[in-house]
Amino acid sequence: MAPFKPRPTKRPQTLRRGATEAERRLWPHLSCRQVDGYRSNSQMPVGPFICEFMCRQAKLVVEGEGGQHGWNASADASRTLCIEPVGYCVHRFRNNKVPFNVEGVLSRILVALTPGPLRKLTRNAGGA
């Protein structure tokens, strides 16, 4: 039997309680397999980082930019460089645009969940 390895849960719980408006608007649509039957989790650890939303089945991470977290392009790039080698594709959306365009963001997430060449086209969708 494999030894028990505890998962870090305190920090993700804190992040869920302090979610941005964009995260609060997206989560009801991503939870309960509402996007084409894909299961998503919020605040999931990957290496030293905690990703806002993750679909393990499709190997997709959805992250917000800006908002209360502030926006630091170099920090986002370093996060992506640590997450992608583990096998996940990272998609980013501007937090200040998400509340006004939830349907557009969800349609881009749906395309990203679908295997194939279109998946890469929706990556840094900051305008959504």
Backbone as a chain_set.jsonl record, in Angstrom:
{"seq": "MAPFKPRPTKRPQTLRRGATEAERRLWPHLSCRQVDGYRSNSQMPVGPFICEFMCRQAKLVVEGEGGQHGWNASADASRTLCIEPVGYCVHRFRNNKVPFNVEGVLSRILVALTPGPLRKLTRNAGGA", "coords": {"N": [[0.846, -1.177, 0.0], [0.52, 2.218, -0.825], [2.175, 4.959, 0.774], [0.432, 7.386, 2.758], [-0.09, 10.572, 1.458], [-0.485, 13.723, 2.35], [-2.567, 16.3, 0.983], [-2.091, 19.748, 0.256], [-4.384, 21.781, 1.747], [-5.265, 24.011, 3.163], [-4.448, 26.6, 2.125], [-5.73, 26.602, -0.509], [-8.429, 26.552, 0.403], [-8.614, 29.023, 1.697], [-8.204, 30.705, -0.498], [-10.478, 30.083, -2.017], [-12.49, 31.144, -0.396], [-11.873, 33.85, -0.593], [-12.405, 34.566, -3.239], [-12.151, 36.164, -6.456], [-14.363, 38.482, -8.178], [-14.647, 37.645, -10.812], [-13.938, 34.92, -10.605], [-16.009, 34.044, -8.937], [-18.167, 34.423, -10.657], [-17.598, 32.685, -12.781], [-17.375, 30.112, -11.623], [-19.967, 28.841, -10.942], [-20.72, 27.998, -13.482], [-18.709, 26.306, -14.302], [-18.65, 24.314, -12.425], [-20.003, 21.121, -11.383], [-19.934, 19.634, -13.773], [-20.906, 21.163, -15.954], [-19.948, 22.251, -18.318], [-19.972, 20.867, -21.154], [-19.875, 18.346, -19.953], [-17.414, 18.074, -18.718], [-15.419, 17.785, -15.828], [-14.537, 20.182, -13.459], [-12.267, 21.67, -11.13], [-11.771, 23.954, -8.425], [-9.146, 26.121, -7.366], [-6.717, 24.434, -7.347], [-3.745, 22.704, -6.494], [-0.681, 22.813, -8.3], [2.421, 21.836, -8.543], [4.387, 24.365, -7.076], [2.355, 26.19, -7.224], [-1.063, 27.406, -7.066], [-3.74, 26.755, -8.957], [-6.42, 28.564, -10.433], [-8.748, 27.419, -11.753], [-9.207, 24.064, -12.806], [-9.253, 21.451, -15.14], [-8.803, 18.242, -14.952], [-9.187, 16.033, -16.584], [-9.118, 17.033, -19.239], [-6.692, 18.212, -19.113], [-6.428, 21.006, -18.628], [-5.901, 24.311, -17.532], [-7.399, 27.134, -16.162], [-6.901, 30.479, -15.763], [-7.095, 33.675, -14.177], [-6.336, 37.088, -15.009], [-5.086, 40.064, -13.602], [-7.306, 42.271, -11.784], [-8.093, 41.888, -8.298], [-5.823, 40.5, -7.691], [-3.817, 41.812, -8.896], [-1.743, 42.519, -11.74], [0.843, 40.876, -13.193], [2.808, 40.337, -15.686], [5.241, 38.943, -16.029], [5.292, 37.271, -13.802], [3.029, 35.713, -14.316], [3.93, 34.449, -16.635], [6.067, 32.938, -15.611], [4.65, 31.221, -13.937], [3.17, 29.817, -15.842], [5.26, 28.553, -17.202], [6.011, 26.706, -15.291], [3.749, 25.163, -14.973], [2.929, 24.115, -17.489], [4.924, 22.127, -18.315], [4.162, 19.98, -16.757], [2.102, 18.967, -18.086], [-0.244, 20.365, -18.522], [-2.373, 22.668, -20.242], [-2.412, 26.117, -20.256], [-4.803, 28.633, -19.918], [-5.622, 32.014, -20.055], [-7.624, 34.69, -18.778], [-8.775, 38.051, -18.691], [-9.576, 39.389, -15.607], [-11.183, 41.667, -15.218], [-12.814, 41.71, -17.424], [-14.289, 39.365, -17.494], [-16.758, 39.285, -15.842], [-18.526, 40.705, -17.464], [-18.686, 39.283, -19.754], [-19.276, 36.491, -19.542], [-20.404, 34.36, -20.999], [-18.918, 34.449, -23.397], [-16.357, 33.817, -22.433], [-16.846, 31.257, -21.448], [-17.459, 29.944, -23.852], [-14.973, 30.009, -25.099], [-13.53, 28.476, -23.295], [-14.82, 26.038, -23.645], [-14.039, 25.424, -26.281], [-11.321, 25.152, -25.773], [-11.348, 22.896, -24.187], [-11.912, 20.928, -25.964], [-10.246, 18.45, -27.735], [-7.651, 18.975, -30.147], [-6.565, 21.101, -32.953], [-7.646, 23.695, -32.496], [-7.492, 24.179, -29.824], [-5.096, 25.434, -28.935], [-5.417, 27.98, -29.987], [-7.077, 29.48, -28.376], [-5.679, 30.271, -26.174], [-4.07, 32.706, -24.418], [-6.405, 34.59, -23.944], [-6.944, 37.368, -23.364], [-8.696, 39.454, -24.0], [-11.208, 38.516, -23.576]], "CA": [[0.0, 0.0, 0.0], [1.3, 3.457, -0.922], [2.049, 5.787, 1.98], [-0.487, 8.519, 2.664], [0.559, 11.845, 1.181], [-1.517, 14.748, 2.517], [-2.602, 17.395, 0.02], [-2.229, 21.053, 0.907], [-5.773, 22.223, 1.596], [-5.544, 25.284, 3.859], [-4.331, 27.742, 1.212], [-6.847, 26.61, -1.46], [-9.666, 26.931, 1.085], [-8.555, 30.469, 1.893], [-8.388, 31.335, -1.808], [-11.891, 29.933, -2.412], [-13.286, 32.113, 0.378], [-11.55, 35.2, -1.055], [-12.427, 34.533, -4.702], [-12.432, 37.407, -7.179], [-15.695, 38.497, -8.785], [-14.576, 36.811, -12.013], [-13.987, 33.517, -10.173], [-17.372, 33.765, -8.446], [-19.07, 34.374, -11.808], [-17.301, 31.516, -13.611], [-17.471, 28.823, -10.935], [-21.244, 28.134, -11.102], [-20.808, 27.426, -14.826], [-17.696, 25.262, -14.452], [-18.88, 23.233, -11.463], [-21.037, 20.103, -11.665], [-19.828, 19.134, -15.153], [-21.831, 21.918, -16.794], [-19.348, 22.586, -19.603], [-19.837, 19.674, -21.998], [-19.643, 17.164, -19.143], [-16.074, 18.059, -18.133], [-15.365, 18.127, -14.413], [-13.528, 21.182, -13.104], [-12.034, 21.932, -9.716], [-11.243, 25.295, -8.192], [-7.998, 26.272, -6.475], [-6.006, 23.156, -7.315], [-2.286, 22.865, -6.5], [0.182, 22.217, -9.314], [3.754, 22.255, -8.121], [4.321, 25.368, -6.007], [1.282, 27.138, -7.507], [-2.451, 26.976, -6.937], [-4.44, 27.202, -10.163], [-7.79, 28.972, -10.136], [-9.646, 26.351, -12.199], [-8.483, 23.001, -13.472], [-9.943, 20.262, -15.624], [-7.753, 17.23, -15.04], [-9.479, 15.156, -17.712], [-8.667, 17.682, -20.469], [-5.384, 18.818, -18.84], [-6.614, 22.43, -18.881], [-5.9, 25.227, -16.398], [-7.965, 28.442, -16.49], [-6.39, 31.461, -14.809], [-7.466, 35.065, -14.402], [-5.267, 38.091, -14.962], [-5.516, 41.363, -13.113], [-8.261, 42.296, -10.682], [-7.53, 42.082, -6.964], [-4.508, 39.871, -7.604], [-2.833, 42.623, -9.595], [-1.326, 41.809, -12.939], [2.274, 40.869, -13.386], [2.993, 39.453, -16.837], [6.389, 38.043, -15.846], [4.897, 36.247, -12.828], [2.14, 34.803, -15.044], [4.756, 33.655, -17.543], [6.809, 31.937, -14.837], [3.669, 30.212, -13.513], [2.877, 28.989, -17.014], [6.437, 27.714, -17.467], [6.042, 25.617, -14.308], [2.539, 24.342, -15.076], [2.838, 23.412, -18.768], [5.707, 20.893, -18.398], [3.461, 18.91, -16.051], [1.145, 18.438, -19.043], [-1.455, 21.178, -18.588], [-2.424, 23.824, -21.122], [-2.878, 27.235, -19.436], [-5.57, 29.673, -20.609], [-5.795, 33.178, -19.179], [-8.656, 35.662, -19.117], [-8.71, 39.259, -17.875], [-10.609, 39.384, -14.564], [-12.114, 42.788, -15.333], [-13.7, 41.484, -18.569], [-15.085, 38.147, -17.31], [-18.135, 39.48, -15.396], [-19.347, 41.27, -18.526], [-18.668, 38.397, -20.912], [-19.152, 35.113, -19.047], [-20.72, 33.425, -22.089], [-17.775, 34.417, -24.298], [-15.283, 33.084, -21.764], [-17.24, 29.841, -21.42], [-17.341, 29.369, -25.194], [-13.545, 29.785, -25.335], [-13.137, 27.336, -22.456], [-15.35, 24.846, -24.309], [-13.136, 25.137, -27.401], [-10.055, 24.688, -25.19], [-11.552, 21.545, -23.654], [-12.017, 20.015, -27.092], [-8.926, 18.126, -28.279], [-7.451, 19.333, -31.548], [-5.748, 22.291, -33.228], [-8.242, 24.936, -32.0], [-7.196, 24.323, -28.393], [-4.012, 26.404, -28.737], [-5.827, 29.297, -30.455], [-7.819, 30.225, -27.352], [-4.815, 30.492, -25.015], [-4.083, 34.016, -23.777], [-7.583, 35.305, -24.441], [-7.081, 38.488, -22.447], [-9.798, 40.319, -24.35], [-12.512, 37.931, -23.244]], "C": [[0.895, 1.245, 0.0], [1.12, 4.276, 0.349], [1.116, 6.969, 1.72], [0.301, 9.805, 2.462], [-0.51, 12.937, 1.283], [-1.41, 15.834, 1.454], [-2.715, 18.709, 0.77], [-3.641, 21.581, 0.681], [-6.055, 23.577, 2.225], [-5.514, 26.474, 2.909], [-5.435, 27.742, 0.148], [-8.178, 26.997, -0.818], [-9.728, 28.436, 1.293], [-8.796, 31.199, 0.579], [-9.828, 31.21, -2.298], [-12.768, 30.94, -1.686], [-13.063, 33.541, -0.101], [-11.542, 35.306, -2.571], [-12.724, 35.909, -5.293], [-13.852, 37.341, -7.739], [-15.719, 37.612, -10.028], [-14.656, 35.33, -11.647], [-15.379, 33.144, -9.692], [-18.372, 33.671, -9.593], [-18.857, 33.125, -12.657], [-17.62, 30.194, -12.921], [-18.837, 28.144, -11.063], [-21.403, 27.469, -12.474], [-19.825, 26.28, -15.028], [-17.947, 24.071, -13.525], [-19.947, 22.265, -11.974], [-21.086, 19.684, -13.13], [-20.744, 19.868, -16.14], [-21.251, 22.319, -18.143], [-19.043, 21.285, -20.331], [-19.479, 18.413, -21.215], [-18.262, 17.065, -18.518], [-16.129, 18.5, -16.68], [-14.236, 19.111, -14.162], [-13.435, 21.298, -11.593], [-11.52, 23.354, -9.581], [-10.105, 25.222, -7.182], [-7.265, 24.94, -6.268], [-4.493, 23.375, -7.371], [-1.63, 22.131, -7.669], [1.582, 22.721, -8.995], [3.633, 23.269, -6.997], [3.154, 26.347, -6.161], [-0.093, 26.538, -7.265], [-3.206, 27.599, -8.103], [-5.891, 27.511, -9.827], [-8.8, 27.898, -10.518], [-8.839, 25.329, -12.979], [-9.444, 21.915, -13.905], [-8.864, 19.216, -15.843], [-7.939, 16.335, -16.262], [-8.933, 15.737, -19.022], [-7.285, 18.315, -20.319], [-5.406, 20.317, -19.154], [-6.631, 23.197, -17.569], [-6.441, 26.56, -16.897], [-7.565, 29.401, -15.378], [-6.916, 32.845, -15.176], [-6.245, 35.957, -14.33], [-5.844, 39.374, -14.414], [-6.467, 41.263, -11.948], [-7.562, 42.488, -9.358], [-6.163, 41.438, -6.811], [-3.42, 40.786, -8.161], [-2.393, 41.852, -10.828], [0.155, 41.98, -13.125], [2.557, 39.846, -14.477], [4.154, 38.487, -16.641], [6.064, 36.944, -14.833], [3.961, 35.23, -13.486], [2.944, 33.893, -15.969], [5.532, 32.587, -16.78], [5.885, 30.844, -14.31], [3.392, 29.248, -14.66], [4.039, 28.06, -17.316], [6.571, 26.561, -16.479], [4.868, 24.654, -14.483], [2.516, 23.526, -16.37], [3.705, 22.157, -18.865], [5.07, 19.706, -17.668], [2.364, 18.322, -16.94], [-0.133, 19.236, -19.191], [-1.293, 22.329, -19.571], [-3.059, 24.965, -20.315], [-3.577, 28.258, -20.315], [-5.85, 30.784, -19.618], [-6.869, 34.108, -19.72], [-8.518, 36.86, -18.192], [-9.88, 39.272, -16.892], [-11.621, 40.51, -14.733], [-13.078, 42.629, -16.509], [-14.674, 40.324, -18.34], [-16.517, 38.43, -16.852], [-19.074, 40.013, -16.476], [-19.459, 40.362, -19.733], [-18.496, 36.942, -20.499], [-19.398, 34.112, -20.17], [-19.562, 33.317, -23.082], [-16.612, 33.63, -23.72], [-15.612, 31.594, -21.76], [-17.128, 29.201, -22.799], [-15.873, 29.12, -25.54], [-13.018, 28.625, -24.501], [-13.609, 26.038, -23.101], [-14.469, 24.453, -25.49], [-11.813, 24.584, -26.869], [-10.172, 23.275, -24.638], [-11.571, 20.503, -24.762], [-10.626, 19.727, -27.648], [-8.83, 18.564, -29.742], [-6.708, 20.646, -31.702], [-6.334, 23.594, -32.689], [-7.884, 25.201, -30.545], [-6.147, 25.402, -28.138], [-4.441, 27.821, -29.111], [-6.503, 30.122, -29.379], [-6.946, 30.584, -26.167], [-4.856, 31.907, -24.539], [-5.186, 34.907, -24.326], [-7.894, 36.489, -23.547], [-8.249, 39.388, -22.751], [-11.146, 39.783, -23.929], [-12.943, 38.313, -21.864]], "O": [[1.888, 1.315, 0.724], [0.037, 4.288, 0.935], [1.031, 7.479, 0.603], [1.241, 10.092, 3.203], [-1.352, 13.059, 0.393], [-0.313, 16.239, 1.07], [-3.369, 18.776, 1.811], [-4.045, 21.803, -0.46], [-7.022, 24.233, 1.836], [-6.451, 27.272, 2.887], [-6.034, 28.791, -0.088], [-8.975, 27.701, -1.438], [-10.773, 29.053, 1.088], [-9.512, 32.2, 0.545], [-10.346, 32.131, -2.929], [-13.677, 31.523, -2.276], [-13.976, 34.363, -0.022], [-10.75, 36.064, -3.131], [-13.451, 36.71, -4.705], [-14.467, 36.275, -7.769], [-16.699, 36.908, -10.271], [-15.364, 34.567, -12.305], [-15.877, 32.061, -9.998], [-19.335, 32.909, -9.504], [-19.813, 32.567, -13.194], [-18.086, 29.256, -13.568], [-18.865, 26.933, -11.282], [-22.137, 26.491, -12.61], [-20.075, 25.382, -15.832], [-17.509, 22.956, -13.806], [-20.696, 22.583, -12.898], [-22.16, 19.41, -13.664], [-21.291, 19.254, -17.056], [-22.008, 22.697, -19.037], [-17.985, 20.684, -20.142], [-18.846, 17.508, -21.759], [-17.959, 16.075, -17.852], [-16.805, 19.472, -16.342], [-13.107, 18.894, -14.602], [-14.404, 21.054, -10.874], [-10.91, 23.895, -10.504], [-10.099, 24.388, -6.276], [-7.208, 24.406, -5.16], [-4.01, 24.145, -8.202], [-1.974, 20.992, -7.983], [1.879, 23.904, -9.164], [2.861, 23.063, -6.06], [2.979, 27.235, -5.326], [-0.262, 25.319, -7.26], [-3.298, 28.821, -8.216], [-6.516, 26.807, -9.034], [-9.625, 27.506, -9.692], [-7.913, 25.674, -13.714], [-10.329, 21.506, -13.153], [-8.1, 19.294, -16.806], [-6.966, 15.929, -16.897], [-8.35, 15.009, -19.825], [-6.757, 18.888, -21.272], [-4.53, 20.832, -19.849], [-7.288, 22.791, -16.611], [-6.001, 27.065, -17.93], [-7.853, 29.167, -14.205], [-7.15, 33.141, -16.347], [-5.252, 35.631, -13.68], [-6.978, 39.733, -14.732], [-6.443, 40.284, -11.203], [-6.543, 43.175, -9.29], [-5.417, 41.787, -5.897], [-2.234, 40.558, -7.922], [-2.649, 40.653, -10.937], [0.661, 43.1, -13.206], [2.547, 38.64, -14.23], [4.063, 37.328, -17.046], [6.513, 35.808, -14.989], [4.081, 34.028, -13.247], [2.661, 32.699, -16.069], [5.644, 31.453, -17.246], [6.275, 29.679, -14.238], [3.379, 28.03, -14.48], [3.825, 26.895, -17.653], [7.183, 25.543, -16.8], [4.983, 23.467, -14.176], [2.123, 22.36, -16.349], [3.255, 21.178, -19.461], [5.41, 18.555, -17.942], [1.765, 17.303, -16.597], [-1.031, 18.819, -19.923], [-0.208, 22.893, -19.711], [-4.137, 24.788, -19.749], [-3.031, 28.701, -21.326], [-6.262, 30.534, -18.485], [-7.013, 34.295, -20.928], [-8.175, 36.696, -17.021], [-11.038, 39.177, -17.299], [-12.799, 40.33, -14.424], [-14.072, 43.352, -16.58], [-15.758, 40.3, -18.923], [-17.441, 37.856, -17.43], [-20.284, 39.796, -16.409], [-20.242, 40.635, -20.643], [-17.654, 36.236, -21.055], [-18.678, 33.121, -20.283], [-19.253, 32.224, -23.557], [-15.957, 32.865, -24.428], [-14.746, 30.765, -22.038], [-16.744, 28.037, -22.908], [-15.555, 28.131, -26.202], [-12.154, 27.874, -24.954], [-12.88, 25.046, -23.105], [-14.182, 23.271, -25.679], [-11.249, 23.655, -27.447], [-9.189, 22.535, -24.624], [-11.279, 19.331, -24.525], [-9.899, 20.657, -27.998], [-9.817, 18.524, -30.477], [-6.271, 21.241, -30.717], [-5.574, 24.531, -32.442], [-7.967, 26.341, -30.087], [-6.3, 26.202, -27.215], [-3.873, 28.781, -28.591], [-6.503, 31.351, -29.459], [-7.455, 31.169, -25.212], [-5.996, 32.246, -24.22], [-4.931, 35.851, -25.073], [-9.004, 36.596, -23.026], [-8.762, 40.041, -21.842], [-12.131, 40.52, -23.924], [-14.017, 37.909, -21.419]]}, "num_chains": 1, "name": "protein.A"}
